[in-house]
Amino acid sequence: MGVRRPFVAGNWKMNPDYAGAKALTEALGPALAPYLGSVDVGACPTHLHMPSCGPDLRKAGLLVGAQDAYPGTTGAFTGEVSVAMVKECGASFVLTGHSERRHVLMETDALVREKTHAALDAGLGCVLCIGEKIEQREAGKTDEVNRHQLESALAGLDEAVAKERLTVAYEPVWAIGTGKVASPQDAQDAHQKIRAVLAGLFSQETADSIRIQYGGSMKPENAAELLAQPDIDGGLIGGAALKADAFASIVEAAAGVVSP
Ligand code: PEP
C-alpha cells in the first residue's frame, strides 16, 4: 500500500430507505472502529439521508460523501442539489463520473469536468470515477478510455488541489454490480497506467500521493488480494457497503489487520 493511507468509501446509491439508512449508520460505528486509525472510511448516503445519517456517521469517525452534486450554489436547476448544499449538509467529498451517471443518466465528459472542478473548488474532496465498458475492454481500449476520462475531467486543475483533495476510482463498468471482478493483476496494470497519466498531468510526486481506489464487485472474499496490489489504495464499494459486516471486512483488509 506504500505511503498512501487507504481510503474505502461506500456508495449506498438509491438504496436503503430512511429506517434502513439509520440502521446501517448505527451498525457501521462499532464495526469500523478498530480500523479507523489506519484507514480513511467514507459513506455516501442519498442526499435525502445526509442530514439524518451524516452527524452519526461523522461522530463514528467516517467521512460523509455526496453521490453527486451540481456545480454552483443556487439557481434554476429543478431537482438538482448543489455543491454548496451538500457541503452545508456535512459532505466532505463528492463522487463524480460514476458509471451509472455517465451511462444511465447520460452525463457528458463536460458535465463530469464541471462537477469535478466545482467540488474541488468548493474545498471538498472529489472521488473521480473512471472506467471502461465491456466492449471497450474487449477492443483493447481500457487504458485509452481511462486516459481520456482523466484528461477530460482534470484539464486545468491546479496541482496543489489535486494533491490535497483528489481521489480517482478505477471502476470497470462491466464489474459494477455484476459480481464480476477485475483480476488483481489486471486492476493493478490499469492503476499503474492511471498513475502514469496523473504524473503527466501534474508531477510524479503528486501522482504518487493521489489515492486510486478500485471499484467493481469488491467483496470480503476478493478485497485482500486486490488491496495488496501496490497501486490499489482502497475501494469504492457498492453492494457490499450495504451490510456493515461485509463493509467492515473490506476495511479490515485495507487496514491489513489479521482477523483474530
Ligand atoms: C459502485 O457503485 O461504485 C460499485 C463499485 O458497485 P459494486 O461494488 O456493487 O460493484
Boltz pocket constraint, residues with backbone or C-beta under 6 A from the ligand:
constraints:
  - pocket:
      binder: B
      contacts: [[A, 11], [A, 171], [A, 175], [A, 176], [A, 177], [A, 178], [A, 179], [A, 215], [A, 216], [A, 217], [A, 218], [A, 236], [A, 237], [A, 238], [A, 239], [A, 240]]
      max_distance: 6.0
